[in-house]
Amino acid sequence: MKTYLGFSEQAKRTKRKLLDFLVGAKSSGKSIVGYGAPAKGNTLLNYCGVGTDFLDYTVDLSPQKQGKFLPGTHVPVFHPDRIRDTRPDYILILPWNIKDEIMSQMNHVRAWGGKFVVPIPEAQVLA
């Protein structure tokens, strides 16, 4: 039982830290988009109550996901080229287990000062 209670508390801390970051960034006028549309990322967004009030959109390489919306949050999904066009301040990496690969693919966002955010185990901004 102790293990499950510990997991529950960690999930709550993760949620609070992600929401603290998102609220602070949006309050400062920053733009935030997502990268990826994986089930685990969508589960996190739904758990935290994060929708288009925080994320302008998300992108995914899969053509089957582009032009659709994330379930529950209704965040639109586009091709990754949209990031180059809109130049967001932050990119929230939803498939956090492959963050290094995504940051390498999207290295060009650093040219305009864009930063990456990894939500797990807690919200962390990576330059």
C-alpha positions as CSV (number, residue, x, y, z in Angstrom):
1,M,0.0,0.0,0.0
2,K,2.9,2.3,0.8
3,T,4.2,2.0,-2.8
4,Y,0.8,3.1,-4.2
5,L,0.4,6.0,-1.9
6,G,3.9,7.2,-2.8
7,F,3.1,6.9,-6.5
8,S,-0.1,8.9,-5.9
9,E,1.8,11.7,-4.2
10,Q,4.4,11.8,-6.9
11,A,1.7,12.1,-9.6
12,K,0.2,15.0,-7.7
13,R,3.6,16.7,-7.4
14,T,4.2,16.2,-11.1
15,K,0.8,17.7,-11.9
16,R,1.3,20.7,-9.7
17,K,4.8,21.5,-11.1
18,L,3.7,21.2,-14.7
19,L,0.7,23.4,-14.0
20,D,2.9,25.9,-12.1
21,F,5.2,26.1,-15.2
22,L,2.3,26.4,-17.7
23,V,0.5,29.1,-15.7
24,G,3.6,31.1,-15.2
25,A,4.7,30.9,-18.8
26,K,1.2,31.9,-20.1
27,S,0.9,34.7,-17.6
28,S,4.2,36.0,-19.0
29,G,2.8,36.0,-22.5
30,K,4.8,33.0,-23.7
31,S,3.6,30.6,-26.4
32,I,3.6,26.9,-25.6
33,V,3.1,24.0,-28.1
34,G,3.4,20.2,-27.7
35,Y,5.6,17.8,-29.5
36,G,4.1,14.4,-30.1
37,A,0.7,12.9,-29.6
38,P,1.4,9.7,-27.7
39,A,-1.1,8.0,-25.4
40,K,1.0,8.6,-22.3
41,G,1.3,12.3,-23.1
42,N,-2.4,12.6,-23.7
43,T,-3.1,10.8,-20.4
44,L,-0.9,13.4,-18.6
45,L,-2.6,16.3,-20.3
46,N,-6.0,15.0,-19.4
47,Y,-5.0,14.3,-15.8
48,C,-3.6,17.8,-15.5
49,G,-6.5,19.4,-17.2
50,V,-4.3,20.9,-19.9
51,G,-6.0,21.9,-23.1
52,T,-5.9,24.7,-25.6
53,D,-5.8,27.2,-22.7
54,F,-2.2,26.3,-22.3
55,L,-1.1,24.5,-25.5
56,D,-1.7,26.2,-28.8
57,Y,-1.3,23.0,-30.6
58,T,0.8,19.8,-30.8
59,V,2.7,18.3,-33.7
60,D,3.4,14.7,-34.6
61,L,5.3,13.0,-37.4
62,S,2.5,10.5,-38.0
63,P,0.3,11.5,-40.9
64,Q,-2.5,9.5,-39.2
65,K,-2.5,11.9,-36.3
66,Q,-2.2,15.2,-38.2
67,G,-5.4,17.1,-38.8
68,K,-7.0,15.5,-35.8
69,F,-7.4,16.5,-32.1
70,L,-6.1,15.0,-28.9
71,P,-8.9,13.1,-27.2
72,G,-10.4,14.9,-24.2
73,T,-8.2,18.1,-24.5
74,H,-9.1,18.9,-28.1
75,V,-5.6,20.2,-28.8
76,P,-5.1,20.2,-32.6
77,V,-2.3,18.0,-34.1
78,F,-0.2,19.4,-37.0
79,H,2.9,18.4,-38.9
80,P,6.2,19.4,-37.1
81,D,6.9,22.1,-39.8
82,R,4.3,24.3,-38.0
83,I,6.8,24.8,-35.2
84,R,9.2,26.5,-37.7
85,D,6.3,28.7,-38.9
86,T,5.0,29.8,-35.5
87,R,8.2,30.0,-33.5
88,P,6.9,29.1,-30.0
89,D,8.7,30.0,-26.9
90,Y,8.4,26.5,-25.4
91,I,7.9,23.0,-26.8
92,L,6.4,20.6,-24.3
93,I,7.8,17.1,-25.2
94,L,5.0,14.6,-24.6
95,P,7.0,11.4,-25.5
96,W,9.5,12.4,-22.8
97,N,11.3,9.0,-23.0
98,I,12.7,10.1,-26.4
99,K,13.4,13.7,-25.5
100,D,17.0,13.6,-26.7
101,E,16.0,12.4,-30.2
102,I,13.3,15.1,-30.4
103,M,15.6,17.9,-29.2
104,S,18.1,16.8,-31.8
105,Q,15.5,16.8,-34.6
106,M,14.1,20.2,-33.5
107,N,17.5,21.8,-32.8
108,H,16.6,24.7,-35.0
109,V,14.2,26.2,-32.4
110,R,17.2,27.3,-30.4
111,A,17.9,29.9,-33.2
112,W,15.0,32.0,-32.0
113,G,15.4,31.2,-28.3
114,G,12.9,28.4,-28.2
115,K,13.3,26.0,-25.3
116,F,12.1,22.5,-24.6
117,V,10.1,21.4,-21.5
118,V,10.1,17.8,-20.2
119,P,7.1,17.1,-17.8
120,I,8.3,13.9,-16.2
121,P,9.5,13.3,-13.5
122,E,8.8,17.0,-13.0
123,A,8.5,20.0,-15.3
124,Q,12.0,21.0,-16.4
125,V,13.0,23.6,-19.0
126,L,15.9,22.5,-21.2
127,A,17.7,25.1,-23.3
